[in-house]
Amino acid sequence: MTEHTLALAADFPAATQEDWLAQVTKALNGAPFDKKMVTRTYEGFAIQPLYTRADWPGDQDPAGFPGATPFTRGATATGSAVAGWDVRQDVTHPDPAVANKIVLSELERGATSVGVRLDLAGRVGLDSDATAAADLAGAEGVMIGSLSDLETLLAGVYLEIAPVSLEAGAAFEAAAALLAALWERKGIAAGAALGAFNADPLGALATTGVLPMSIERALERLGALAAYTAATWPRVTAVQVSGAPYHDGGASEVQTLAAMLSTGVAYLRAMTATGLDAGTAARQIVFSLPLDADFFTGIAKLRALRRLWARVLEACGVPESDRAMRVAATTAARMLTRRDPWVNMLRTTVAGFAGAVGGADTLTVTPFDAALGISTDFARRIARNVQILLMEESSVGRVVDPAGGSWYVETLTNQIAREAWTRFQGLEQAGGMVNALTEGTLARDIDATWTARRKAVGLRRDAVTGVNEFPNLNEAPVETEAVDLAALRAAAAPRLAAARATVPDVACADTAIKAALKGTTLGTLVAALSDGMAGRAVAIKPHVVAEDFEALRDAADAWKADKGQYPQVFLVTLGPIADHTARATFARNLFEAGGIEAVPGGVLETVEDAVAAWQASQAPVAALCATDALYAEQAEAVARALKAAGLSRLYLAGKPGEAAEAWAQAGIDQYIHVGCDVLATLRDLHAHLGLPVEGTTP
C-alpha cells in the first residue's frame, strides 16, 4: 500500500497579518478601519477584529496555572472537571407552601442547591403585616416571617445534602438566625450544615438607599456573624459580595468589579475587627457576579475577578492557599426583556455558557419569563436544563479553563483587570465603598455609564433582539402565575401578631437563634439587632437595557386596547419589490420597535397609486421606501401629492444628501436611516400621534 499525505496548507505561502490587513483594507473600499472593524467597550477598550501571538506572551504566561497564583485560571487545579459546578436555582414564589413544591421539584430534577430570596418586605427588615410593607409583601420573593414559614418552605429538603443560599438584604442576620434555628430543630449537626447566609449590607444599601440600622452597626453585625459562622459551621459561609446592585444600575464591567473589590475590602476590615485573621475572613466570602449575553466579556470578567481578589489578599498578607475565591455567577437581570421574552432563553444560555467556561463555582440561570412576574414550571425547567445540558451533554466543564491561552480572552482579561484595579484604588483613596455610597459618587458614575448605554440602545448600536431590532407586534403573550398577595398577607397577619406578643432579648447571633426557635418574627429580630438608627446612602436605580423601547410598546398596547388596532404608519413602497424591499424592511423594524404597525403599500408605480393606497390605509403618517434612483425621480412629486391629500407627517427611509432642501420643501419631514436616533424618532412620533410619552431622550 502506498502512503500519501495530502498537505493542503503547505501548497500555499504562509499568510501574515499584513496580508490580512491588505485584504481588509481592500474590502473596506476606503472606509476607516477603526470605525468599521474596531469595537469599543464602555470602558474605552478597543476590541480588535484579529488577535495574534504578539498580543499575549506565550512564554512565562502571566495567567499562571489553574489553582495557583494569580488564580486567573481557576480556584482549583481540577476546576469543574471532576464534580461539575453547583447548579443553583432561585425560588421566589411568595407562598412558602407553593415555593416548597418548587424547591423539591428543582432538587429532584437536577439542581444541587437552592437560592431562597426573601420578598421586598423581608429584605428591608419588615414583617409582611407592617404598614410600611403594604406594597412590598410578597413582591419579588418568598414571604418568610418566622421559623415556621422557613420550615414550610424547606420541608422535605435534606439540608445536609442541598445547600440553602439566602438572599435577605438588610435582614441578613435575622434570616441567618432562622436558617440556623431550622438546622437545630431538625437535629443537623453543626459540621453537616450546608448553606450561605450572604450578608451584604452595602449591597442592600446600594439597592434601596437605606438600612434599618446605622452603616457602622450593619458592618459590625456582619463581622460578628462571620466570626460566629467560622467558629460554628465549617461548611457555611456568612458573607456575600454581590455585583448585582451596580450591574443592574447600568455599570460597566470595570465599575462593577471595582465596586465588588472595594466592598470585599470593607467586609474584610469588619471581620478582622472581630479577631478573625484575614485568611479565615476571606474564606467567609462568596462573590456573586452577574453575566450578560456577551460571553467573551463574561469569561474575561470571571477570570479578572479571581486575579484581582487574589492580589487584594496578597496585599493583606493572606497565604496563597487562602487566596482562591468562591464565585457564584448569575445571568444578569438587566438583559432580560418583557417583549419577545423567548429570546431570553438564548441570552441566559449564552451567559450560562460564559459562567461555565469562566470557571464559576456556582451558576444560576434565570427563567426566561422572570421579567414578567412569577415564573412558570416550564420556564424553570428550561432554565435548569440549560445548565444540565451544558454540563452533561456539552461537557463544557470537562476542560479546565478552556479559554486559557486565547489571545483575545487573555488580552481582554488583562485589560479588565488593570482598569478595574485602577478604579478600585480610586474608590479606596476617596474613602472606600461606604463613602462612595453615602456621598453618591458611585451612583453618579454608574448613572453616567447608564446614560451612554441607554443612548447606544436608542441608536441601535447596541441591539436588543425582539425589542429595538426585529420586533414582533403579533407575538403571543407569555402567561405567568397570578398570586393573591393580599390574601397571603392577611393569612400571615394573625400568626405574626401572636409571635410579636413578647420581644426577646436579642444581642447576638446565638440569642437570635434562640429567639427564632421560640417563634420570633423576622421583623422583630431585625429591630432587636438594630441600634435604632437608619443608614442612608444614594441608591443606585436599577435599569434594564430594553426599558425605553418597552415603555413605547406599553403605550402602543394601551392605544390598541382603546382603539382596536395599533397606531399605524403606511409604507409608500415605490417601484418593483426588489427596489423597495430592503428599505421597507428597515422601516418596518424601526417603527414596530415603538409599537407602530407598518402597513405595506405593495408595488406603487405612480404618484396616483401612492396617494390612493395611502388614503385606503387610513394611516395618519407614511414613510417613503425605495432606491436612491427612484427617490431622485419620484420623491418630490409623491411627497407633494401626499401632503396635498392631507398626510400629517412623511418620513423617508434613507439619507437626503444634497436633496435635503428640495425634499423638505416638498413635504418630507424626517429621515430614518442606519445611525439615526431611533428612540428619539419614535418618541416624537408617539407625541405626534397623541400617545403618552414617558422619559426624555438620552
C-alpha positions in Angstrom: 0.0 0.0 0.0 1.3 3.4 -0.9 1.0 6.1 1.8 0.1 9.5 0.6 -0.2 12.7 2.7 -2.4 15.5 1.4 -0.8 18.7 2.6 -3.2 21.5 1.6 -1.7 24.3 3.7 1.9 23.5 2.6 0.9 24.3 -1.0 0.2 28.0 -0.2 2.5 30.7 1.1 2.2 31.5 4.8 -0.2 34.4 5.4 0.9 37.3 7.6 -1.1 39.8 9.5 0.0 42.4 6.9 -1.5 40.2 4.2 -4.8 40.0 6.0 -4.8 43.8 6.7 -4.2 44.5 3.0 -7.2 42.3 2.1 -9.4 44.0 4.7 -8.4 47.5 3.5 -9.4 46.5 0.0 -12.7 45.2 1.2 -13.5 48.3 3.2 -13.2 50.3 0.0 -11.9 53.5 1.7 -14.0 53.2 4.9 -11.9 53.8 8.0 -10.6 50.6 9.7 -11.0 51.9 13.2 -14.7 52.8 12.6 -15.7 49.6 10.7 -13.6 46.9 12.3 -12.8 48.0 15.8 -15.4 47.8 18.6 -15.1 50.0 21.7 -16.5 49.0 25.1 -18.0 51.3 27.8 -14.6 51.2 29.5 -12.9 52.5 26.3 -11.2 49.3 25.4 -10.6 48.8 21.7 -11.7 45.3 20.6 -9.7 44.3 17.6 -11.1 42.0 14.9 -8.0 39.9 15.0 -5.6 38.9 17.8 -2.3 37.1 17.3 0.5 35.6 19.4 2.0 39.1 19.6 -0.9 40.2 21.8 -0.2 37.8 24.6 3.1 36.3 25.7 3.4 32.5 25.2 6.4 32.2 27.5 6.1 32.7 31.2 2.3 33.1 30.8 1.2 35.7 33.5 -2.1 33.9 33.8 -0.3 31.0 35.6 -1.8 27.6 36.2 -5.3 26.6 37.4 -5.4 26.5 41.2 -2.3 28.7 41.6 -1.4 32.3 41.9 -2.8 34.6 40.5 -5.9 32.3 40.2 -6.9 33.8 36.9 -7.4 30.3 35.5 -9.5 28.9 38.4 -9.6 28.4 42.1 -8.6 24.7 41.9 -6.3 22.6 39.7 -9.2 20.4 38.5 -11.8 23.2 38.0 -15.3 21.6 37.5 -13.9 18.7 35.5 -14.4 16.2 38.4 -17.7 17.1 40.0 -19.1 19.9 37.8 -20.3 23.2 39.2 -23.1 23.8 41.7 -26.4 24.1 39.8 -28.4 26.6 41.7 -32.0 27.8 41.1 -33.6 30.6 42.9 -37.0 30.3 44.5 -39.1 33.4 44.5 -42.8 32.3 44.7 -44.4 34.4 47.6 -46.3 31.5 49.2 -43.9 29.3 51.2 -46.1 26.2 50.7 -46.1 26.6 46.9 -42.5 27.5 47.0 -41.8 24.3 48.8 -43.1 22.3 45.9 -40.9 24.2 43.6 -37.8 23.6 45.8 -38.4 19.9 45.9 -39.0 19.8 42.1 -35.8 21.7 41.4 -33.7 19.5 43.6 -35.3 16.3 42.3 -34.6 17.3 38.7 -31.0 18.4 38.7 -30.5 21.4 40.8 -27.8 20.9 43.5 -28.6 23.9 45.7 -31.4 26.3 46.2 -31.4 30.1 46.5 -34.1 31.5 48.8 -34.9 35.1 48.0 -37.0 36.9 50.6 -39.7 39.3 49.4 -39.0 43.0 49.3 -40.6 43.5 52.8 -38.3 40.9 54.3 -35.2 42.3 52.6 -35.8 45.7 54.2 -36.4 44.1 57.6 -40.2 44.3 57.8 -42.8 41.7 58.6 -45.5 41.4 55.9 -48.3 42.8 58.1 -46.3 46.0 58.8 -48.0 49.2 57.5 -44.9 50.1 55.5 -44.8 46.7 53.9 -48.2 47.0 52.2 -46.6 47.2 48.7 -43.6 45.1 49.5 -45.0 41.9 51.0 -44.8 39.0 48.6 -43.1 41.1 45.9 -40.1 39.5 44.1 -39.6 36.8 46.8 -40.9 34.4 49.4 -42.9 35.7 52.4 -40.7 34.5 55.3 -41.9 36.0 58.5 -40.8 33.4 61.0 -39.2 30.0 61.5 -42.5 28.3 60.8 -42.6 29.9 57.3 -39.0 28.8 56.6 -39.8 25.3 57.8 -42.7 25.2 55.5 -40.6 26.3 52.6 -37.8 23.7 53.2 -40.0 20.8 54.3 -38.6 17.6 52.9 -35.3 19.1 51.9 -32.2 17.2 53.1 -30.3 20.3 54.5 -27.1 18.3 55.0 -27.0 17.5 51.3 -28.6 20.5 49.5 -27.1 23.9 50.4 -29.5 26.7 51.0 -28.3 30.2 49.9 -30.2 33.1 51.4 -30.8 36.5 49.8 -32.2 38.6 52.7 -30.9 42.1 52.0 -30.7 44.2 55.2 -32.3 41.3 57.2 -29.2 39.1 56.7 -28.6 38.3 60.4 -32.2 37.7 61.2 -32.6 35.4 58.2 -29.4 33.6 59.2 -30.8 33.0 62.7 -34.0 31.5 61.1 -32.0 29.1 59.0 -29.7 28.2 61.8 -32.7 27.6 64.1 -34.1 25.3 61.4 -30.9 23.3 61.4 -31.1 23.0 65.1 -34.8 22.0 65.1 -34.1 19.3 62.5 -31.1 18.0 64.5 -28.5 18.7 61.9 -25.0 18.7 63.3 -23.0 21.9 63.0 -20.4 20.2 60.9 -23.0 18.8 58.5 -25.0 22.0 57.9 -24.6 23.5 54.4 -25.5 27.0 53.2 -24.7 30.6 52.7 -26.1 33.5 54.8 -24.9 36.0 52.3 -24.7 39.1 54.5 -24.2 42.0 52.1 -25.4 45.2 53.9 -23.6 47.5 51.5 -25.2 45.8 48.5 -28.6 46.3 50.3 -27.7 49.9 50.9 -26.8 50.5 47.3 -30.1 48.9 46.2 -32.6 50.6 48.5 -30.6 53.6 49.8 -31.5 52.8 53.4 -30.7 50.2 56.1 -32.7 49.5 59.3 -29.6 50.3 61.3 -26.6 52.5 61.0 -24.0 51.5 58.5 -21.5 51.1 61.3 -23.8 48.7 63.1 -24.5 46.7 59.9 -20.8 46.2 59.3 -20.3 45.3 63.0 -23.2 42.7 62.8 -21.7 41.3 59.6 -18.3 40.8 61.3 -19.9 39.2 64.3 -22.0 36.8 62.1 -18.9 35.8 60.2 -16.9 35.1 63.3 -19.8 33.1 64.8 -20.2 31.2 61.5 -16.5 30.4 61.2 -16.4 29.0 64.7 -19.7 27.1 64.5 -20.5 25.9 60.9 -17.4 24.8 59.0 -19.3 24.3 55.7 -21.3 27.5 55.8 -20.3 31.0 54.6 -21.6 34.2 56.1 -20.8 37.0 53.7 -21.6 37.8 50.0 -20.2 40.5 47.8 -22.8 41.0 45.0 -22.2 42.9 41.8 -25.9 43.0 41.0 -26.7 46.4 42.5 -24.1 48.1 40.3 -24.5 45.9 37.2 -28.3 46.4 37.3 -27.8 50.1 37.5 -26.0 50.0 34.2 -22.4 49.9 35.4 -19.6 48.9 33.1 -17.8 45.7 33.8 -14.9 47.6 35.3 -17.2 49.7 37.6 -18.9 46.5 38.8 -15.6 44.7 39.6 -14.1 47.8 41.3 -17.2 48.2 43.5 -17.1 44.5 44.4 -13.4 44.7 45.3 -14.0 47.8 47.5 -16.9 46.1 49.2 -14.9 43.0 49.8 -12.2 45.1 51.5 -14.8 46.8 53.7 -16.1 43.4 54.8 -12.6 42.1 55.4 -12.0 45.0 57.7 -15.3 44.4 59.5 -14.5 40.7 60.0 -10.8 41.1 61.1 -12.1 43.7 63.6 -13.8 40.8 65.5 -10.4 39.0 65.8 -10.6 36.8 62.7 -7.4 36.5 60.7 -7.6 37.8 57.1 -7.4 34.3 55.6 -10.3 33.0 57.7 -12.3 36.1 56.9 -11.6 35.7 53.2 -13.0 32.1 53.3 -16.3 33.5 54.6 -16.9 35.5 51.4 -18.7 34.4 48.3 -18.6 36.8 45.3 -21.8 36.9 43.1 -21.1 38.2 39.6 -23.9 38.9 37.0 -23.1 37.9 33.4 -24.6 39.4 30.2 -25.0 37.7 26.9 -21.6 38.8 25.7 -19.9 35.6 26.6 -16.3 36.7 25.8 -16.7 39.5 28.3 -18.4 37.2 30.8 -15.5 34.8 30.7 -12.9 37.6 31.0 -14.8 39.1 33.9 -14.7 35.9 35.9 -11.0 35.4 35.3 -10.2 39.0 36.0 -12.2 39.0 39.3 -10.3 36.0 40.6 -7.0 37.6 39.7 -7.9 40.9 41.4 -9.1 39.4 44.6 -6.0 37.2 44.9 -4.0 40.4 44.6 -6.0 42.1 47.4 -5.5 39.1 49.7 -1.8 39.0 48.8 -1.5 42.7 49.9 -3.3 41.7 53.1 -0.7 39.1 53.8 -3.0 36.1 53.3 -1.2 32.9 52.4 -1.6 31.6 48.9 -3.7 28.7 50.0 -6.4 31.0 51.2 -6.5 33.4 48.2 -8.7 31.4 46.0 -12.1 33.0 45.5 -15.5 31.4 45.7 -17.6 32.9 42.9 -21.2 32.4 42.0 -22.3 33.6 38.6 -25.8 34.6 37.8 -27.5 35.6 34.5 -27.9 39.3 34.5 -31.3 40.9 35.2 -30.7 43.9 33.1 -30.5 42.0 29.8 -33.9 40.3 30.3 -36.8 41.7 28.2 -40.6 41.6 28.6 -41.0 41.8 24.9 -40.3 38.7 22.9 -39.2 37.0 26.2 -38.5 33.7 24.4 -35.2 35.4 23.3 -34.3 35.4 26.9 -33.7 31.7 26.7 -30.8 32.4 24.3 -29.5 35.2 26.4 -29.4 33.2 29.5 -27.9 30.2 27.7 -25.0 32.3 26.4 -24.5 33.9 29.8 -24.6 30.4 31.4 -22.0 29.2 28.9 -19.7 32.1 29.9 -20.1 31.2 33.6 -19.2 27.6 32.9 -16.2 28.3 30.7 -15.1 31.1 33.0 -14.9 28.7 35.9 -17.8 29.8 38.2 -18.2 27.6 41.3 -22.0 28.1 41.3 -24.2 29.0 38.4 -27.8 30.4 38.5 -29.7 30.6 35.2 -32.8 32.9 35.4 -36.1 31.6 33.8 -36.8 33.3 30.6 -40.1 34.8 31.9 -38.7 36.3 35.1 -39.1 39.9 33.9 -42.9 39.3 33.5 -43.6 38.0 37.0 -43.7 34.7 38.8 -42.1 32.1 36.6 -44.0 29.0 35.3 -42.8 25.4 35.8 -41.9 25.3 32.1 -39.7 28.4 32.3 -38.0 27.0 35.5 -37.4 23.6 33.8 -35.8 25.2 30.7 -33.5 27.3 32.9 -32.4 24.3 34.9 -32.0 22.1 31.9 -29.7 24.7 30.2 -27.2 24.0 33.0 -27.6 20.3 32.8 -27.2 20.3 29.1 -24.0 22.4 29.3 -22.6 20.2 32.0 -23.7 16.7 31.0 -24.2 16.8 27.2 -21.9 19.6 26.1 -19.2 18.7 28.7 -18.3 22.3 28.9 -16.8 21.8 32.4 -14.6 18.9 31.4 -11.8 21.1 30.3 -10.1 23.3 32.9 -10.1 26.9 31.8 -10.8 26.2 28.1 -10.4 30.0 27.4 -6.8 29.9 28.7 -4.3 30.9 26.0 -6.9 32.5 23.8 -5.1 35.7 22.7 -8.3 37.6 22.7 -9.7 36.4 26.1 -6.3 36.7 27.8 -5.9 40.3 26.4 -9.4 41.3 27.5 -9.0 39.7 30.9 -5.8 41.7 31.3 -7.5 45.0 30.2 -10.4 44.5 32.5 -8.2 43.6 35.5 -5.9 46.5 35.0 -8.6 49.1 34.6 -10.7 47.6 37.5 -7.7 47.8 39.8 -7.2 51.4 38.9 -10.9 52.2 39.6 -10.7 50.2 42.9 -7.7 52.1 44.0 -9.6 55.3 43.3 -12.5 54.2 45.4 -10.2 53.3 48.3 -8.3 56.6 48.1 -11.6 58.5 48.1 -12.7 56.8 51.4 -13.8 53.4 50.4 -17.1 51.9 49.5 -19.1 53.4 52.3 -18.1 56.9 51.4 -18.8 56.2 47.7 -22.3 55.2 48.5 -23.2 57.8 51.1 -21.8 60.7 49.1 -23.4 59.4 45.9 -20.2 59.5 43.8 -20.6 55.8 42.7 -24.2 56.3 41.8 -23.3 59.3 39.7 -20.5 57.5 37.9 -22.8 54.5 37.2 -25.6 56.8 36.0 -23.2 58.4 33.5 -22.4 54.9 32.1 -26.1 54.0 32.0 -26.8 57.2 30.1 -24.2 56.2 27.5 -25.6 52.6 27.4 -29.1 54.0 27.0 -28.1 56.2 24.1 -26.4 53.3 22.4 -29.6 51.2 22.7 -31.6 54.2 21.4 -29.3 54.5 18.4 -29.4 50.7 17.9 -25.7 50.5 18.2 -26.5 48.0 21.0 -29.0 45.6 19.5 -31.7 44.1 21.7 -33.3 41.3 19.6 -37.1 41.4 19.7 -37.1 45.0 21.1 -35.1 47.6 19.2 -34.3 45.1 16.4 -36.7 42.6 14.8 -39.7 43.3 17.0 -42.8 41.2 16.7 -46.1 43.1 17.3 -48.1 39.8 16.9 -46.1 37.8 19.5 -48.3 35.6 21.7 -48.3 36.7 25.3 -46.5 34.6 27.8 -48.6 33.7 30.8 -47.2 33.8 34.3 -48.7 32.7 37.5 -51.0 35.1 39.3 -51.0 35.2 43.1 -53.3 36.9 45.5 -50.7 38.7 47.6 -53.4 40.5 49.8 -54.8 37.1 50.8 -51.3 35.8 51.7 -50.6 38.9 53.7 -54.0 38.6 55.5 -53.3 34.9 56.3 -49.9 35.7 57.8 -51.0 38.6 59.9 -52.6 36.7 62.9 -49.6 34.4 63.4 -47.2 37.3 63.1 -49.1 39.4 65.6 -49.1 36.5 68.1 -45.3 36.0 67.7 -44.7 39.6 68.5 -46.5 39.4 71.8 -43.2 39.3 73.6 -40.0 40.9 72.5 -37.0 38.7 73.2 -33.6 39.9 74.5 -31.5 39.6 71.3 -28.0 40.9 71.2 -26.0 38.4 69.1 -26.3 35.5 66.6 -26.6 33.0 69.4 -29.5 34.7 71.2 -31.1 35.5 67.8 -31.2 31.8 67.0 -32.8 31.0 70.4 -35.4 33.7 69.8 -36.1 32.3 66.3 -36.7 28.9 67.8 -39.4 30.4 70.0 -41.1 31.8 67.0 -39.9 35.4 67.0 -40.6 37.2 63.7 -38.1 38.3 61.2 -39.0 42.0 61.6 -38.7 41.7 65.4 -35.3 40.2 65.1 -34.1 42.9 62.8 -35.4 45.6 65.1 -33.8 44.0 68.1 -30.4 43.7 66.4 -30.5 47.3 65.2 -29.1 50.3 67.0 -32.3 52.3 66.4 -30.7 54.4 63.7 -31.0 54.3 59.9 -28.1 54.0 57.5 -28.7 56.1 54.4 -27.0 56.5 51.0 -27.8 57.4 47.4 -29.5 54.4 45.9 -28.4 53.0 42.5 -31.5 52.9 40.4 -31.9 49.5 38.6 -32.4 49.5 34.8 -33.0 47.0 32.0 -31.5 47.8 28.7 -34.9 47.5 26.9 -36.8 49.7 29.2 -37.2 52.8 26.9 -38.5 50.8 24.0 -40.7 48.6 26.2 -42.3 51.8 27.5 -43.2 52.7 23.9 -44.6 49.3 23.3 -46.7 49.6 26.5 -48.2 52.9 25.3 -48.9 51.3 21.9 -50.6 48.4 23.6 -52.8 50.8 25.6 -53.7 52.5 22.3 -54.7 49.2 20.7 -56.8 48.2 23.7 -58.7 51.5 23.4 -59.0 51.8 19.6 -58.9 48.2 18.5 -55.6 48.4 16.5 -52.1 49.6 16.8 -51.2 53.1 15.6 -50.1 52.8 12.0 -47.6 54.1 9.5 -48.1 53.5 5.8 -45.1 52.4 3.8 -45.1 54.1 0.4 -43.2 51.3 -1.4 -42.2 52.8 -4.8 -41.3 50.6 -7.7 -40.7 46.9 -8.0 -40.4 44.7 -4.9 -36.6 44.3 -5.5 -36.3 48.1 -5.4 -38.1 48.8 -2.1 -37.9 45.6 0.0 -34.6 46.5 1.8 -35.7 49.9 3.0 -39.3 48.8 3.6 -38.0 46.1 5.9 -35.7 48.6 7.6 -38.6 51.0 8.1 -40.9 48.3 9.4 -38.4 47.1 12.0 -37.8 50.7 13.1 -41.4 51.7 13.5 -42.6 48.5 15.1 -39.9 48.8 17.7 -42.1 51.6 19.0 -45.3 49.7 18.6 -46.3 51.5 15.4 -47.6 49.0 12.9 -46.2 49.3 9.4 -48.8 48.8 6.7 -47.1 47.7 3.4 -48.1 49.5 0.3 -47.3 46.8 -2.3 -45.9 47.8 -5.7 -46.7 51.5 -6.3 -45.6 52.7 -9.7 -47.2 56.2 -10.0 -47.9 59.2 -7.8 -51.6 58.5 -8.1 -51.1 54.9 -7.0 -49.2 56.1 -3.9 -51.9 58.6 -2.8 -54.7 56.2 -3.4 -53.0 53.4 -1.4 -52.3 55.7 1.5 -55.8 57.0 1.6 -57.1 53.5 1.6 -54.9 52.6 4.6 -56.2 55.5 6.7 -52.8 55.6 8.4 -52.1 59.0 9.9 -48.4 59.0 8.8 -46.3 57.5 6.0 -42.8 56.6 5.0 -41.3 56.6 1.5 -39.3 53.4 0.8 -37.4 53.0 -2.5 -33.9 53.1 -4.1 -31.9 56.3 -4.4 -32.6 56.3 -8.1 -36.3 56.2 -7.6 -36.1 58.9 -4.9 -34.4 61.2 -7.4 -37.2 60.6 -9.9 -40.3 60.5 -7.7 -39.7 61.6 -4.1 -40.6 65.2 -4.5 -43.8 64.6 -6.6 -45.0 61.8 -4.3 -44.3 63.9 -1.2 -46.2 67.0 -2.5 -49.2 64.8 -3.6 -49.4 63.1 -0.2 -49.2 66.3 1.7 -51.8 67.9 -0.5 -54.0 64.9 0.2 -53.8 65.6 3.9 -50.9 63.5 5.2 -49.8 64.9 8.5 -46.2 63.6 8.5 -44.0 61.9 6.0 -40.7 60.0 6.6 -38.2 58.9 4.0 -36.0 55.8 4.6 -32.5 56.9 3.7 -30.3 60.0 3.8 -31.2 63.1 1.9 -27.8 64.2 0.9 -27.8 67.2 -1.4 -31.6 66.9 -1.9 -32.3 67.8 1.7 -33.6 71.3 1.0 -35.7 70.3 -2.0 -37.2 67.3 -0.2 -38.0 69.4 2.8 -39.9 71.9 0.7 -41.7 69.0 -1.0 -43.0 67.9 2.4 -40.7 65.3 3.7 -40.5 65.8 7.5 -37.9 63.4 8.8 -35.4 60.7 7.6 -34.8 57.3 9.1 -31.5 55.5 8.3 -28.8 53.5 9.9 -27.3 55.5 12.8 -30.3 57.8 13.3 -31.7 58.2 16.8 -34.4 55.6 16.7 -35.7 56.2 20.2 -36.0 59.9 19.7 -37.7 59.4 16.4 -40.2 57.0 17.9 -40.9 59.2 20.9 -41.5 62.2 18.6 -43.9 60.1 16.5 -45.8 58.9 19.7 -46.2 62.6 20.7 -47.4 63.4 17.2 -50.0 60.7 17.2 -51.2 61.6 20.7 -49.7 58.6 22.6 -48.3 59.3 26.1 -44.6 59.8 26.1 -42.5 58.8 29.1 -38.9 59.8 29.8 -36.6 62.0 27.9 -34.3 61.4 25.0 -30.9 60.3 26.4 
